[in-house]
Each structure stands twice: as structure tokens, then as C-alpha cells.
Amino acid sequence: MDDKMAQKLIKVVQHPEDSPYSEAVELTRTYAGSAGAQASAIPVVFEKMFELFITGRGQG
């Protein structure tokens, strides 16, 4: 993750209600609360969702 994206991530985590990327947080929370969620995958899911919302594309 580059510095610019990391700074946006910090802002979202600190103030998710003020961010246009709060959907990434909500989708990750939904995944984390699901019966099939794997605890070790939650941070990876969040990072990938956040990157998708910021850049419009996934890692590739």
C-alpha cells in the first residue's frame, strides 16, 4: 500500500462516518460478522476492499 492510500485509510478508520469510503468498512464488518469469516482473512479483506474503493480496481 502506498503512502497516499495509507493516509486515506487512516482517515477512514478515524472518522468512517465522514468518508466516501465508509462502504469498505461496512462491507468488512459484514464479512467479519458472517458465520464463514476467517479471523486471519479479515485484515486482508479490508485492505483489498479499501483499495478497490480508492482506485476502482483490485490488486492484480
MARKOL-120315 format. One record per atom (N, C-alpha, C, O, CB): residue in one letter; x, y, z. Coordinates in steps of 0.05 Angstrom, whole numbers, plus 5000, padded with zeros to 4 digits. Last residue first. Glycine has a CB too. Layout:
N
AXYZ;...
END
This chain:
60
G492948674823;G493048494801;G495648414792;G495848254773;G491648604780;Q487748894866;Q490648834861;Q490848644838;Q489148464835;Q491948714887;G482249234832;G483449064852;G486449024847;G487449114827;G482148794853;R479949914823;R480849654813;R482249494835;R483249614855;R482849684789;G478850384845;G476950284825;G477850024813;G476549924794;G476550484804;T481850604886;T482950604859;T480950524837;T481350584814;T485350424858;I478350584932;I480150814926;I480850834896;I480651034883;I482650804943;F475750094930;F474150344932;F475850584924;F474750774912;F472950374959;L480149744929;L478249744907;L476650004907;L476150114886;L476349504910;E482549864978;E483949924953;E482049934929;E482350104912;E486149714948;F478549665012;F479249945012;F480650024987;F480050224975;F481050005037;M478649114998;M476149274994;M476849574993;M475849714976;M474149215016;K483848985015;K483048954987;K480549114980;K480349234959;K482548664980;E483549095070;E485449235053;E484649225024;E484849415009;E488249115057;F479348735086;F479049025089;F480949175071;F480149365057;F479549105118;V481748245074;V479248325061;V478848625062;V478148755043;V476748175074;V485948265110;V486548245081;V484048335065;V484248475046;V487347955073;P483448255160;P485048485152;P485648495121;P485648705109;P487748485167;I480547745155;I479147995158;I480948235150;I480048415135;I478148035186;A483347265156;A482747385130;A481547665132;A481547815112;A480947215114;S483647085207;S486147165195;S485647305168;S487447445158;S487946925191;A478246935217;A479447155231;A481947265217;A482447505216;A480047085260;Q473746815167;Q476146715179;Q477646945191;Q478147145177;Q477946555158;A466746745164;A469046915165;A471346775178;A471046635199;A468447175180;G461846485162;G464146365147;G466646535148;G468646465135;G463346335119;A458246795189;A458946535201;A461446415187;A462946265199;A456646335199;S459947495192;S458747255180;S459746995192;S461946995203;S459147265150;G462647925212;G460447825228;G459147575216;G457347455228;G458348035231;A466248035171;A467247955197;A465047825215;A465647655231;A468548185212;Y462748215131;Y464247965127;Y465147865155;Y464847625160;Y466648015109;T461048695155;T459148485148;T460448215145;T459548015155;T457648565122;R465848965159;R464448895183;R462448675178;R462048485194;R463049145195;T466849035104;T468648865120;T467348785146;T467648555155;T471249025126;L462649375091;L462849105078;L464648925094;L464148685096;L463849135049;E464049825123;E461549675128;E461649395115;E460649205127;E459249835117;V468949975098;V468849905127;V466349735133;V466549525146;V468850155145;A467150095048;A469149885051;A469249795080;A469549555085;A471949995042;E463850525058;E462650275049;E464550045052;E463749815057;E461650295020;S466950965068;S465950815091;S464550555083;S464250375100;S463950995106;Y469051305032;Y469951025030;Y468850855053;Y469850635058;Y472951005029;P467851815042;P466451695020;P467151405016;P465851265000;P467151844994;S467351955112;S468851865090;S467151755067;S465151615072;S470851655098;D465152055161;D465752285144;D467052205118;D467952385102;D467452475159;E464851575188;E462351705180;E462751935161;E460852015147;E460851795205;P470151435202;P468851305180;P466251435170;P465451405147;P468151015188;H475251685224;H472551815221;H471051685198;H470751805177;H472952115216;Q479451315228;Q479051515249;Q476251635248;Q474951675269;Q481051735248;V479051025181;V478950885206;V478351075229;V476751015247;V481550735212;V479651445143;V477251275144;V476851135170;V474651135182;V477251075121;K484851625155;K482551805158;K479951655159;K478151725175;K482452005134;I487751165142;I487851265169;I485451445174;I484151435195;I490451415175;L486851135087;L485850925104;L485751015133;L483850955147;L487750675102;K489551585069;K486651575066;K485451365084;K483351405096;K485851515037;Q494751415081;Q493651655094;Q490651665092;Q489251735111;Q494851905081;A495150985046;A495350935074;A494251175090;A492851135110;A498250885083;M495151234996;M492951065003;M492851005033;M490750995045;M493050794988;K500051505001;K497651654996;K495151495004;K493351595017;K497451734967;D503751075007;D503351275028;D500751425025;D499351475045;D505651465029;D501350434982;D502950674981;D502150875003;D500050835015;D502750804953;M501749775000;M500050005000;M501850255000;M503650275016;M498150005025;
END
